[in-house]
Amino acid sequence: MQPTQLLGAVDVGATKTLVAALQTTVDRWPADVLVRRFPTPVDVDELVARIAAALAELADGRSLKRIGVGAPGPLDPITGIILHSPNQAWRDVPLGPMLAAEAGAPVALDDDANLGALGEAVLGAGAGASSIAYVTIGTGIGAGIVINGRIMRGGHGNAGEVGHLVVDPIGPRCGCGGRGHVESFAGGAGLARRARAQWPSGLLRGDTLIAAPTDADGVFRAARRGEPDARGLADDAADALAIALAAVVATLDPDRIVVGGSLGLRQRSFVRAAVLRARRRVIAEAARSLHVVPARLGSMSVLAGAAVLASQVEHHP
Ligand SMILES: [Zn+2]
């Protein structure tokens, strides 16, 4: 049998890394796709070595044609350099060139929001639509735009940065250093910070102090139970997310908005509340055509996007 070339796909997440090898077409995703996963090492040399080892094991003697890699941004998809990753404390890390040297195949790198968008657009909830915006709500909030199967990065790579739109200039701090951003109200880390500030010593029910929510899911649970302060935080979160969704609709008017990310997939009623509010923030025609669906690839959307990127031959220099 002739040795076949494979595609590599990698999702470097904040906590875990997924590595996959597949045939040179993504049509059969997720069938025939072998996946390895391991906790993301903080040390970049170790990360690169582990990815290369996993790819070599999956390829089993066959060569790799190209490797698509999704990583936390901001990063430069042309040079393959991660500019800054707060979770890993990385600065100017040349992940693309390092992995290309170690694994012996060209690497195409892009940020996780863009690749989540590409994965969902081609293989998930956006399949069949010509334009989609993928909004990911997890620790932070990001968005990727895909038009006709291609990522739209904008002139400077910042297209879709709706998580850092200002909701309230004197609002709570954002992970990026700004104030009152969408993400500070509606992202997982922002909601956890707001919960700690709201209930520094517990939540008063009647005369009893009970354990207060410490994370976003806890805030939404308490809000559903009717805790007034939690409802306030959940309300602020829905308002903030509505601003992000309205901005996407007003500027892009996509066929579909796909909502993913751990929080976006778990807290569907929060997303629905935000969609209702977003409809009131845009022109009536756009409100009627606003179509929001949950991501279909779950925790695999970035990995799938990395595979699609690797399959797009002329995509990267
Ligand atoms: Zn921000």
Boltz pocket constraint, residues with backbone or C-beta under 6 A from the ligand:
constraints:
  - pocket:
      binder: B
      contacts: [[A, 163], [A, 164], [A, 174], [A, 175], [A, 176], [A, 177], [A, 178], [A, 179], [A, 181], [A, 183]]
      max_distance: 6.0
